[in-house]
């Protein structure tokens, strides 16, 4: 697996090996990785904003 394909590594943990191999065979792991990575990035940004709001309330 290529360096930087965090989304695919996460996907590989939750799907059957046979499905993962089929996705790899059809060369669509990079596309899947970009979608997963984008969603992870959005979630990180959402959590940062949420934590900042909570911190502001505590001050």
C-alpha positions as CSV (number, residue, x, y, z in Angstrom):
1,X,0.0,0.0,0.0
2,X,1.3,3.5,-0.8
3,X,2.4,5.9,1.8
4,X,-0.3,8.4,2.7
5,X,-3.3,6.2,1.9
6,X,-4.7,6.5,5.4
7,X,-8.3,6.1,4.3
8,X,-7.5,2.8,2.5
9,X,-5.7,1.5,5.6
10,X,-8.8,2.3,7.7
11,X,-11.1,0.7,5.1
12,X,-8.9,-2.4,5.0
13,X,-9.5,-2.9,8.7
14,X,-13.3,-3.1,8.3
15,X,-14.0,-4.9,5.1
16,X,-13.3,-8.6,4.1
17,X,-9.9,-9.3,2.6
18,X,-11.5,-10.6,-0.6
19,X,-13.4,-7.4,-1.2
20,X,-10.3,-5.4,-0.5
21,X,-8.3,-7.4,-3.0
22,X,-11.1,-7.0,-5.6
23,X,-11.0,-3.2,-5.1
24,X,-7.2,-3.3,-5.5
25,X,-7.5,-5.3,-8.6
26,X,-9.8,-2.8,-10.2
27,X,-7.5,0.1,-9.3
28,X,-10.1,2.1,-7.5
29,X,-8.4,2.3,-4.1
30,X,-7.0,5.7,-4.8
31,X,-10.4,7.1,-5.6
32,X,-11.8,5.5,-2.4
33,X,-8.9,6.9,-0.4
34,X,-9.5,10.4,-1.6
35,X,-13.2,10.2,-0.6
36,X,-12.4,8.8,2.8
37,X,-9.6,11.3,3.4
38,X,-11.9,14.1,2.5
39,X,-14.5,12.9,5.0
40,X,-11.9,12.4,7.7
41,X,-10.6,16.0,7.1
42,X,-14.1,17.4,7.4
43,X,-14.7,15.5,10.7
44,X,-11.4,16.8,12.1
45,X,-12.4,20.3,11.2
46,X,-15.8,19.9,12.7
47,X,-14.4,18.5,16.0
48,X,-11.9,21.4,16.2
49,X,-14.7,23.9,15.9
50,X,-16.7,22.0,18.5
51,X,-13.8,21.9,20.9
52,X,-13.1,25.6,20.4
53,X,-16.8,26.4,21.2
54,X,-16.6,24.3,24.3
55,X,-13.4,26.0,25.4
56,X,-15.0,29.5,24.9
57,X,-17.9,28.5,27.1
58,X,-15.5,27.4,29.9
59,X,-13.6,30.7,29.8
